[in-house]
Amino acid sequence: MTNMTLSIPEQLFEKMKAMREIRWSEIARQAFENKIMETDFEEKLLKKSKITQKDIEDISRKIKREVAQDLN
């Protein structure tokens, strides 16, 4: 497996250090995989549809906003 180095704000790093039980590399890996899957899905939609990339991004933002509101 390949290693990657990320730059994060010091304040975020301090909060992460306090949560030692969380496997942050796993969280990051999952986020990368999710973004790749999301992008692949969007590309497939674009090939089969007349919907534009902007339309997809708008819909995606709306869905994410609603999900975030539901979780709060």
N, C-alpha and C positions, 0 to 999 in steps of 0.2 A: 504494500500500500504506500502511496506517495504522501509525503508530509507537506503541509502548507502553513505559512506564517501569516497571521492577521494582525493588523494594527487596530486597537480599540482604545477608547478614551480611558484614562486612568480611573475615573469614578466608576465606570462600568466594570473594569477589572477588579476593583476592590469589592464590589458587590458579588462578583462571580467567585472570588476567593473565599468569601464568607459562606458560600454554598458548596462545600467540598464534596457533598454526596452526588452532585449532578455531574454527569459526564459531558462536559461542554463540547468536546470534539464530536460526540455523537449527535448532539443538538445541531451543531454546524453542518455535519454531514447530511443529516435529514433535511435541513433547510436548503442545502445545495441540490439535493435530489428532488425535492418538491418543486423548486424553481425550474429545474430542467424539465420535469414532467409537465409543468404548467406551460412552459414555452413550447414544448413538443406538441401538446394538445392544441394550443393556439395556432401553430403552424398547420396542423392537419385541418383544423376548422377553416382556415383561410383558403386552403387548396380546394375545398369542397363547397365553399359558400361565397356569396356575394358580399358578405359582411366584411367591413374593413378592420384593419388592425386597431385603429382608434376605437371603433365600436366595441371590440373585444376587451380592450383595456378599460374602457368606461364601465362595461358590465362587470368585469373582474373587480374593479375598485368598489362598485356598489355592493357586490356580494361580500367582499371582505369587510366593508364598513358595517353591513348588517350583521354579519357573523360576530364581529367585535362587539357590537352593541348588545347582541344576545348573550354574549359571554360575560358582560359586565353587569 
